[in-house]
Amino acid sequence: MHTIDTATPPRPGMSAPAATSLRVAARWVLAVLSSVFEILMTWHEKSRQRRQLLALSDDMLKDIGISRADAHYEGSKPFWRT
């Protein structure tokens, strides 16, 4: 038994399998774009946190148990590194 997709009719001149393939491709593109956006947002957040770490005073770093050298090491990493 086959299920008929009636939510979006095929475009004029387009077969039902072609319309389904188009929807699958569109979902895939959206999933890829969503993943890329999430990666970019993660990189942005890492960069922001590292800048904030470098801006902390020595007393603040001491309070959280991090030396200035450790903060400099972590803060100078490129955004894409973990």
N, C-alpha and C positions, 0 to 999 in steps of 0.2 A: 504494500500500500504506500502511495506517495503522498506527501503533504504539499499542498499548494500554497505558495507564499502570496498572499493577497495584499500585504501591507504596502508594497510599492510595485506598481505594475511596470513591466518593461517599457523602455522608451519605444516610440514608434519606429518600426523597422529593426528592432533588436529582439533577438530570441530570448526566451526565459532563461536558458543556461548562461547566455552572455550577460544578462542583467545580474544574475546571481554572482558570476565571476567578478563583475564590476563592484558589487557590494562587498565581496570578500576582499578584493584589492583595496578598496577604500578603508575598510576596517584595519587592514594590515598597515596602511600608510599612517592612519591615526595612531595606532599602537606604537609605531616607530617614532613618530613625532612626539608622542607623550613620553616615551623613554628618553629621548634626547633632551626634552625640556626638563625632566627630572634630574638628569645628569648635570645639566647646566646650573640648575638651582642648587644642587649639592656642592658643586665647585664654587659657586658664588658664596654660599654659607661658610665653607671652609676658609675661603679668602678673608671674609669678614671677621671670623673668629681669630684667625692668625694675626690680623692687623690689631685687633683688640688686645690680644695677648702681648704683643710688642709694646703696646701703649701703657701697660700696667707698670706701676711704680715698683721699686725693689721691695718695699714693705708689703704691697699687695701680693707679689709673687711669693714672698716668704710665707704669707698667710696660707697660701694654697700649696705650699711645699714644692715650689719650682724655683730653680736657680735662674739667674739672668742668662747664663749660657744655654740652659735647657730651653728657655723661652725663645732665645735668639735662634737656636737650632730649629725648633718647631715653627716659629714665625717666618723663617726665611725659606721654608719649603714652597715649591710651586703649588698652585691651587689643585693640581690634578694628583698630587701625591698624597698617600695616606700616612 
